[in-house]
C-alpha cells in the first residue's frame, strides 16, 4: 500500500505592485474620462465606429490628441478598437453618450472640480485632523459649489430618486412633501410625478433653488413645486407634511447635528408621517460594500465631521429623536439605500 501523501499548501501568489501602481495612476484615468465627456468623444461615436481623424474632425480636435485619448480609453475598457476604428462599449453607450437618456457623464464636472480636488490634495492633513483640512467650508451659505452640484449631479440622481419615489408612493395619501437640501430637486420632483395631487416644498440655498425650479418646470410639476430658501437648521420648515425627504444630506454632519435636524423634521410631520432618508450605507464592518464604505473618505476630506453612517447608526439617530418603525430598503440597481421611519 502506498504511503498517504500530505496535501501541499496552496501556492501563494508573489507580491505584486500592480494595485499600488494602478491606484497612484487613478487620477490620470479620472481626468481622461472627464476630458472625453467634455470633448464629446462618446457622443461622436454614438452612430457607429470611427477612425481617429474623423473623431478629431467631429469634435474639433487635433488628430494626435484624439488618437492618444481614444487609445487610452480603449485600454481602460471604455472603447473598443478594430481595424483603426473606435467604437462604444455598452456601458459607454448608455451612460457617457449625451444622446442617451441615461447619460451621467456630467458628474465628472463636479467630482473633479477644484472644490472636491482640494480636499483630496490635503488628505494627509485631513487624516491628522480627523476632518477636512480645506480652509473654505462648502457648507457655508450660498456656497457656489452647490450650484455646480445641482447642475452636474442631477443625472446621476434620477434613477435613485425614481426608485425611492416608487417605494414611498405605496397608496398612502401624500399631499405635502418637504424636500430638505433639495439641490437639483429630482427627489422631490419624482415624488410630485408619482403623486399628482402632491405639492412639494424644497429647502436649500436660494441660488440652488433657482436651478431646482427650472428642473421642476421642465419635468412638468412646476405648478406644484414651491421653495423655502435658507438653512434647514434655521428656516421655518412649516408643518403638516406627509413625507419629509432627506436625500444625501446627513452624511455631511456629526451625530448630534443630525439629531438636531431630525427633531425639526419630526416636528414638521403629520402624526403618522414619514421621513425618507437616502444615503450610501456601509455594513457594520465599515469596509463593505466597497463604494458605500469608501464614501467615508470623501466626507473626511470635504467636511469637518461628516461620515458614511451604518444602518444601526441611522436607526439610533431616528429613535433618539422620536421616530419609530425604522425600515431599510436598497434602491437597486443604484448603490443608495432608503431608510424610512414614522412619527
Secondary structure, DSSP 8 states (H G I E B T S, - for coil): ----------------SHHHHHHHTHHHHHHHHHHHHHTTHHHHTTTS-EEHHHHHHHHT--HHHHHHHHHHHHHTTSEEEETTEEEE-HHHHHHT-TTSTT--TTHHHHHTSHHHHHHHHTHHHHHHHTS---SS-TTSTT-THHHHHHHHHHHHHHHHHHHHHHHH-SSS---EEEEET-TT-HHHHHHHHH-TT-EEEEEE-HHHHHHHHHHHHHTT-GGGEEEEES-TTTS---S-EEEEEEES-GGGS-HHHHHHHHHHHHHHEEEEEEEEEEE----TTSS-SHHHHHHHHHHHHHSSS-----HHHHHHHHHHTT-EEEEEEE-TTSS-EEEEEE-
